[in-house]
Amino acid sequence: MINRKAVAAFTTCAALLAVTGCSSSFGSDEQTTQDTGAQQDLTVLIASSGDAETAAVKEAAAAWAKDTGNTVTVDVAKDINQQLAQSFAGSNPPDAFYVDSSQFANYAQGGSLYPYGAEIADADDFSEQLRASFTYDGELVCLPKDTSTLALAINTDLWQRAGLTADDYPTDWDELKSVSAKLTEGDVTGLVVGGEYARLGVFMKQAGGWITNADQSEMTADTAQNAEALTYVQELLESGSLKYASEVDTNWGGEALGTGKAAMTIEGNWLTGGMKADYPDVNYQMVPLPAGPAGEGTLAYSQCWGVAQDSAHREAAVDLVEYLTTSEQMLKNADAFGVMPSRTSALAEYALKDPSAKAWADATAYAQGPVTIAGFDKVLTQFNTDLAALGTGDPEKILADLQRNGEQELAKGE
């Protein structure tokens, strides 16, 4: 007899297969035969930010392999979501891999991830917010490999040219509006950001709003707080003191800051590596994002180390992940390619070693994690499309549409 839960599971997998891929063993009692040999060959798939990250992961994996007698092959994906979907569908996934928060719930719901969180003795060294981002049905599925928050980056040369000092660093929305206007002159725009929720969402948090409630069981998009946030952004856009990165012929805020087209931008700690590599002579300062009507607010991002449910090397893969997420390795990664540790113990040491990253590190205390609801990525894609036209759009309609689209997606999971 097939129960309703099994039917729902099968339907979910079928629906997700074309998008994200599901484990072929989803909903069945079949278990992948586990390799118990002393020497095992593991494969790891990552989405690398560049040569420094690739080298760091390969070096760490090689060190673990030497210690354990196993071998590890680290591959760099060209399109990790597509490659993972294909590998899950073909029942030939890598043993361990990066999982982006935007896809985590899809993979977890699809049965593709081995939930190893309960096996990690010190999992509580990872912040509650980060653990929540990678928890599904009340179970910690995978460990966050690092974390990023958003802060305000200021081109100090342009700042001084406008007659501003450190005393003028904006601490609230009114001050941000004032300095953005003062910095906007000629080819320089005061504030340049990406025109998507992953940047503009900070204003929603600062106004006291967000897209969903805390446990992501209800939509909270269509509220006065969120409308106040989008209206504030719209006013800045209309004044010309805020522009999207695409409007100044750049791909992201870091490029706008580095090329002098932006006096300020809102970016994460990946900015460090980008500026060092592409704009080493540009002077800039990181400061906390200005507080809004409801106080401080920023967004946090992370990826986790997934282990495949269909892997024949799950025990070894979990051991490898534990090695890759030690405080020591996280601090090495921070030095190598600028990411912040996801362990709270390592984060404290990181902030002491790199005072320039203090604004990002401190922001973890009040950061909002991403929406991680299965199938919600298309809802956010439409929200981003609407935000791109916010300058001439209707903030209340944008939020009403987000509310409706999100509720429809949530209803599918009931």
Secondary structure, DSSP 8 states (H G I E B T S, - for coil): ---HHHHHHHHHHHHHHTTT---TTTTSS--------SS-EEEEEE--SSHHHHHHHHHHHHHHHHHHT-EEEEEE-SSHHHHHHHHHHTT---SEEEEEHHHHHHHHHTT-B---GGG-TTGGGB-HHHHHHTEETTEE-SEE--BEEEEEEEEHHHHHHTT--GGG---BHHHHHHHHHHH-BTTBEEEEE-SSHHHHHHHHHHTT--SB-TTSSSB--SSHHHHHHHHHHHHHHHHTSEEEGGGGT-SSHHHHHHTTSEEEEEEETTHHHHHHHH-TT--EEEE---BBTTB--EEEE-EEEEEBTT-S-HHHHHHHHHHHTSHHHHHHHHHHH--B-SBHHHHHHHHHH-GGGHHHHHHGGGEE-----TTTHHHHHHHHHHHHTGGGS-HHHHHHHHHHHHHHHHHHT-
